[in-house]
Amino acid sequence: MEKRIKWGILGLGNIARKFAMDLSLVPGAELVAVASRNVEKAKDFAGSIPQNPQYQLGSYEELFENREVEVIYIATPHHAHKKWAIEAMKHGKHVLCEKPMGINKKEVAEMIDCAQKNNVFLMEGLWSRFNPALLKMKSVLDSGTIGEVKYIQADFAFNAMDRPLDSRVWNPDLAGGSLLDIGIYPIFLSYWLLGMPKDIKAVADFHPLGVDQQLSMIFHYEEAHATLHSAFTCESDMQAVIGGTTGCILIHPRWHETNGFTVITNDTPLVTEEATLGKGYTHEIEEVHHILNKREVQSPSWSWDNSLELVGLMDEIRGLIGLSYPFEKDD
Ligand SMILES: NC(=O)c1ccc[n+]([C@@H]2O[C@H](COP(=O)([O-])OP(=O)(O)OC[C@H]3O[C@@H](n4cnc5c(N)ncnc54)[C@H](OP(=O)(O)O)[C@@H]3O)[C@@H](O)[C@H]2O)c1
């Protein structure tokens, strides 16, 4: 029988709550500790989720020192992923780190190096990679149903312009902006389906605080194009389109957390539905359990090299649009 896996959550914000709800749906997952920089917040958080975790901690350090916790889910803003993931791994904890794993390739490489040195599991929480409908869609593509893929169109956008100026999404010190927050998803889709492009074009508009608020990208492959977009400036229904030589696939909105897709060949639509369990974080959690139960340190489905290549693409896009974060100047 597979053993129960004891989780801790670090940074108790918006996504941590959704993740905790999904964790409660995964057999074998036990949430034993939640850690905030404020103990009252940790207690309130613990009281608002189904698991009633035993340890409600007022510092991240206490989480690292906790002897029961095996794997820590890092749910802080982007600028702090590397720091806390490395601290956790140095204490022998396995880590599932929210996307993006680090804010640039150098950070991700350091994190991987730390996982190797401490022989612990590390994975970026790129949850769409484990979405059951997207996996089924990929198998349809791989079977050649729509011929050769020539075009991908994918976006992630919503209007966040009314968010206050102290929101993490506008804060350059927290590595805010649309690229790392939501642009990562359409970039992931293109990378997952077509690999590394031979050339990238990108244009962006900037928020007065200095991060990208709207970004358009073209990935040019030997035999295909992808047009990708992320924005905090406008609404989108977030259907993704994959155009092949003999048909196309429409991934139902919101495509990154989809429950289905339509394949159109010979003008005939065929709908496939495949629901997520809970919100859908359950599937990346199941992957963590699967790999930990095999006593391995990385997932072959979303490997360290995948995270390195993905962040490398984002580094290149940042170079094209002239986006850097203040704390990178020390590098
Ligand atoms: N996978 C997804 O679907 C998804 C969706 C949304 C966001 N995300 C990712 O999840 C991460 C967190 O996003 P979020 O929307 O949950 O953010 P959030 O609501 O602002 O929560 C982040 C938490 O991080 C902690 N934190 C540590 N250092 C901080 C600092 N200097 N400033 C602010 N907070 C700090 C805080 O927790 P304490 O006060 O408890 O210490 C805070 O509540 C990001 O990497 C984001 O890209 C993923």
The ligand as a Tripos MOL2 file, in Angstrom:
@<TRIPOS>MOLECULE
LIG
   48    52     1     0     0
SMALL
NO_CHARGES

@<TRIPOS>ATOM
      1 N1         -1.4820   27.7540  -10.3060 N.am      1 LIG1
      2 C1         -2.3950   28.7100  -10.3310 C.2       1 LIG1
      3 O1         -3.5130   28.5330  -10.8050 O.2       1 LIG1
      4 C2         -2.0760   30.0300   -9.7260 C.ar      1 LIG1
      5 C3         -3.0750   30.9920   -9.5550 C.ar      1 LIG1
      6 C4         -2.7450   32.1790   -8.9160 C.ar      1 LIG1
      7 C5         -1.4390   32.4010   -8.5170 C.ar      1 LIG1
      8 N2         -0.4960   31.4580   -8.7350 N.ar      1 LIG1
      9 C6          0.8850   31.6490   -8.2770 C.3       1 LIG1
     10 O2          0.8810   31.4900   -6.8690 O.3       1 LIG1
     11 C7          1.8160   32.3620   -6.2870 C.3       1 LIG1
     12 C8          1.1150   33.2240   -5.2680 C.3       1 LIG1
     13 O3          0.0600   33.9210   -5.8710 O.3       1 LIG1
     14 P1         -1.2230   34.3820   -5.0290 P.3       1 LIG1
     15 O4         -2.1870   34.9440   -6.0070 O.co2     1 LIG1
     16 O5         -1.6580   33.3210   -4.1130 O.co2     1 LIG1
     17 O6         -0.5900   35.6080   -4.2080 O.3       1 LIG1
     18 P2         -1.0890   36.2170   -2.8250 P.3       1 LIG1
     19 O7         -2.5510   36.0320   -2.6690 O.co2     1 LIG1
     20 O8         -0.5210   37.5780   -2.7560 O.co2     1 LIG1
     21 O9         -0.3840   35.2920   -1.7300 O.3       1 LIG1
     22 C9          1.0090   35.1730   -1.6290 C.3       1 LIG1
     23 C10         1.3780   34.8790   -0.1850 C.3       1 LIG1
     24 O10         2.8020   34.8240   -0.1340 O.3       1 LIG1
     25 C11         3.2570   35.2460    1.1550 C.3       1 LIG1
     26 N3          4.3490   36.1980    1.0060 N.ar      1 LIG1
     27 C12         5.6390   35.9650    1.3210 C.ar      1 LIG1
     28 N4          6.4110   37.0170    1.0710 N.ar      1 LIG1
     29 C13         5.5970   37.9770    0.5890 C.ar      1 LIG1
     30 C14         5.8080   39.3130    0.1660 C.ar      1 LIG1
     31 N5          7.0190   39.8960    0.1700 N.pl3     1 LIG1
     32 N6          4.7410   40.0120   -0.2630 N.ar      1 LIG1
     33 C15         3.5190   39.4630   -0.2930 C.ar      1 LIG1
     34 N7          3.2470   38.1830    0.1030 N.ar      1 LIG1
     35 C16         4.2820   37.4540    0.5400 C.ar      1 LIG1
     36 C17         2.0370   35.8120    1.8790 C.3       1 LIG1
     37 O11         1.6400   34.8050    2.7970 O.3       1 LIG1
     38 P3          1.8090   34.9800    4.3830 P.3       1 LIG1
     39 O12         1.3870   36.4070    4.6590 O.co2     1 LIG1
     40 O13         0.8540   33.9740    4.8830 O.co2     1 LIG1
     41 O14         3.2210   34.7300    4.7300 O.co2     1 LIG1
     42 C18         0.9910   35.9540    0.8000 C.3       1 LIG1
     43 O15        -0.3110   35.7680    1.3000 O.3       1 LIG1
     44 C19         2.4590   33.1010   -7.4450 C.3       1 LIG1
     45 O16         3.6120   32.3910   -7.8230 O.3       1 LIG1
     46 C20         1.4370   33.0110   -8.5570 C.3       1 LIG1
     47 O17         1.9920   33.0820   -9.8560 O.3       1 LIG1
     48 C21        -0.7910   30.2850   -9.3040 C.ar      1 LIG1
@<TRIPOS>BOND
     1     1     2 1
     2     2     3 2
     3     2     4 1
     4     4     5 ar
     5     4    48 ar
     6     5     6 ar
     7     6     7 ar
     8     7     8 ar
     9     8     9 1
    10     8    48 ar
    11     9    10 1
    12     9    46 1
    13    10    11 1
    14    11    12 1
    15    11    44 1
    16    12    13 1
    17    13    14 1
    18    14    15 2
    19    14    16 1
    20    14    17 1
    21    17    18 1
    22    18    19 2
    23    18    20 1
    24    18    21 1
    25    21    22 1
    26    22    23 1
    27    23    24 1
    28    23    42 1
    29    24    25 1
    30    25    26 1
    31    25    36 1
    32    26    27 ar
    33    26    35 ar
    34    27    28 ar
    35    28    29 ar
    36    29    30 ar
    37    29    35 ar
    38    30    31 1
    39    30    32 ar
    40    32    33 ar
    41    33    34 ar
    42    34    35 ar
    43    36    37 1
    44    36    42 1
    45    37    38 1
    46    38    39 2
    47    38    40 1
    48    38    41 1
    49    42    43 1
    50    44    45 1
    51    44    46 1
    52    46    47 1
@<TRIPOS>SUBSTRUCTURE
     1 LIG1         1 GROUP 0 **** ****
